[in-house]
Amino acid sequence: MALHPSGSAREDVELVSIETETFSLAIKGKPFHPRYEGLKQYRALDFHDVMQFQVAGEEIIRVRVFDVEHQKLVEPSIQRPIFFENMVYQVIVQPKKDIELSFYHEHPLLRNAVDRVELSGTSYVLMGALQFQNEVGLTTFEIRSNEQSFLQVTLEIFPTKLDYKRDYQKLLEEVNDEIYNLAYHFIKKTYLGAKIKLDGEPSASEFYRLISAHFQSFLQAIDRIERQPHHKLEKVHVRARGDQLQRLDAKGRSDLRKKAHLFVEVSNGIRIQEKTMMPTHGLKMKKELTYDTLENRYVKWMLSRLIHKLDSLLEKLTMKTRYETEPDEDLIEKIIKMKRNLQLKTKNHFWKSIGKLDRSVMSLVLQMAPGYRNAFQIYLTVSKGLALQGTMYQMSVKDIATLYEYWTYIKLGQLLSKKYVQVSQDIVKVNKDGLFVNLDSNQSAKRVFKHPVTNERIELMYQKTGGKLPTTAQKPDTMLSIQKKGKDYFFNYVFDAKYRIDFAVEGSYYGNRYQSPGPLEEDINTMHRYRDSLVVQNKGPYERNAYGAYVLFPWENEAIYQEHHFYESIDKVNIGGLPFLPNATELVERFVENLIEKSPEEILEEGILPRGTLEEWQSALEEKVLIITVSTETDYRQMIQEGEIPLTFEMKKGWQDIKYIALYGTKEVGFVHGVKHYARIDELQVWDNHLLVKVEAWESLPTTITPVNYGVSTYAMTTLQSLKEAQELPELFMKSREEMMLWRVLRRVSDRIKLDLNTNQLDTATKVQSYQVKDIQLEMNTERNEIQISKDSYEEIISMDDLHRKPSYVFKQIIKAIG
């Protein structure tokens, strides 16, 4: 039977065969996974993964495992993977003797999946199917008879969408590094090896694994303490007759000093002032053996603490929730048995005589004495956390799809923190009420950053619910919200983690259409749904507030993927997919940075708008404003009060397009020097061979546009958007598209932009000679079609074409020059 990397259908084969004196065991299934084969094909590795496979038990005759290279059963050695996630494997156990066998797995679903099947007569077999969804790692099952384990088999389940040894282990590490024990689950079908971690608060899952591994050793240590307990000689004082008092200690002497009436005169006693005296009674000191020591009190306290922890674990296990299945009776019985054994110890006469711990204990007895040392070390061990390394503890981890979702949010935050300043973060809000730690889905986790130069706000939110929507609520995995300078709303982008990939196997629909691995079409359709459904109501009709939506999927070859249809679609409609793994973050990092650095105009130009909206929007942006000079306070106040402005000067071409009028008050006006008031034109009338402008209500700009050594001799033209954004008079000059675009880029860097025009009157100037922002200078040379950026000895030349094609590139170069 030939091996087909293309993943064509093949019959199930015998993957494992084990013969013992008592029974035979076989595991059947497909020794491959179509997507895993596709993964290996595209990676073209010269080596293959090695699968862990272990068998232990009594009376084993022979063990065979399927060899992929030779297509037959062979003795176990260095094996290629043959067990994969999301596959089904048949288990058959046939007894050879008249003996009752049972199948045991820690996970109840797998334990119950293999059951007794009666055959003809009195014979039977154990048969069932093992299925591992998105769970990878090691899995162990046993064949038992009357609770006695005859055989123990450990298999390794491999992921099909990422590299097990690199991507998966790195993903686990990064999730746990950010939020300790977030990767752990309670009891899953698979597990990973773990070792003791020196810090971190253990979850209920970790405590169970640790106490299970060390419980018998702890009981043995307690038994040894009971046989050879630590003790001490303790001073006690008792009342005794005077003739029985020997050498007194300080307490005995003090007692007699305070009770002089106890002394009587005798014939043979102590000479006191020419009398022979003797106390009738006094305090006599003696030493007694006691076991009520601080060390024994500490051990008793450890017993009570472990009982309390087991109680808490039982409470969480038996707690009824809406989503969890019935508690596993086998597991509960194990915990109850451990708790009962500890309670029996505390009821022992020896421990009943030990008092309560009322102080901290620092003792060499706990660290060195037999029994005490072991009990103390085990208690410390079960109170610590676990790191996913080693093989001592079988620690279950969350299914890989959930882990991938957590990791994408965590990693996006890490990428942002490399270049932007973190202001606050709520990622540490985790839910620890259950058996294991989860990101709290009841509260949206949020990390807030700011741009180090523009101070623009950047928010990264986990599972943010899309508010009161006209249809149904939406809850994407991750939302990136960027606030651009000069805008009072956020630009939102959805990043949704999907632990799914089509490997474009040769001959398949996906392979024929897209030629290389990528996200599933249905996941791309989900991104369309997110972007179209996330809307807000703004004084009337609903508007989209999500500008793009992207699938993050597990793939590492970023170079090949850049030619994929769903990567190119991002530039066209802002919907597509991006590969994202611990070893493949460059495309996502570059893409997110580009979103943040883009100007709002650039983003809006890339948006998909309803037909006709673009023309309306461009028209609104270019609404013309006529600025006229007013030289006296009387004229200025009269225009404001009457709403009529006579235009007695000759107008140049294009005056018919004006929609607004604004007043430039000279120094002589007094209370206004610059541009402060503007109004929409209601009517234009011919008046005595001149124009009379009638306006609607006057409006005030947020700040007065100051002259800064410039002025308007008669009148000047600008746009409404420029009028609202300008702070200094030269900023209203820009006439060419290039001058306006560069000014908007610079406005994101600073509100203080200095312009040098070729004259100091706006209405006679013909060009901007240079821009100055912070400590850099920019000059536009239209003849050479370039922009020169200079700062001290630094100089950079940028093509004017870049300003048209990618304003964000110009923005980055300016940031670079600022340093």
Buried (B, 14 or more C-beta within 10 A) or exposed (E): EEEEBEBEEEEEBBBBBBBBEBBBBBBBBBBBBBBBBBBBBBEEEEEEBBBEBEBEBEEBEEBBBBBBEEEEBEEBEEBBBBBBBBBEBBBBBBBEEEEEBBBBBBBBBBBEBBEBEEEEEEEBBBBBEBBBEBBBBBBBBBBBBEEEEBBBBBBBBBBBBBBBEEBBBBBBBBBBEBBBBBBBBBBBBBBBBBEBBEEBEBBBBBBBBBBBBBBEBBBBBBEBBBEEBBEBEEEEBEEBEBEEBEEBEEEBEEBBEEBEEBBEEBEEBEEEEEEEBBBEBBBBBEEEEBBEBBBBBBBBBBBBBBBEBBEEBBEBBEEEEEEEEEBBEEBBEBBEEBBEBBEEBEEEEBBEEBEEBEEEBEBEBBEEBEBBBBBBBBBEBBBBBBBBBEEBBBBBBBBBBBBBBBBBBBBBBBBBBEBBEEEEBBBEBBEEEBBBBBBBEEEBBBBBBBBEBBEBBBBBBBBBEBEEBEEEEBEBBBBBBBBBBBEEEBBBBBBBBBBBBBBBBEEBEBBEEBBBBBBBBEBBEBBEBBBBBBBBEEEEEEEBBBBBBBBBBBBBEBEBBEEBBBBEBBEEBBBBBBBBBBEBBEBBBEBBBBBBBBBBBBBBEBBBEEEEEEEEBEEEEEBBBBBBBBEEBEBBBBBBEEBBBBBEEEBEEEBEEBBBBBBBBBEEBEEBBBBBBBBBBEEBEEEEEEBBBBBEEBEEBEEBBBBBEBBBEBBBBBBBBBBBBBBBBBBBBBBEEBBBBBBBBBBBBBBEBBBBBEBBBBBEBEBBEBBBBBEBBBBBEEEEEBBBBBBEEEEBEBBBEBBEEBBBBBBBBBBEBBE
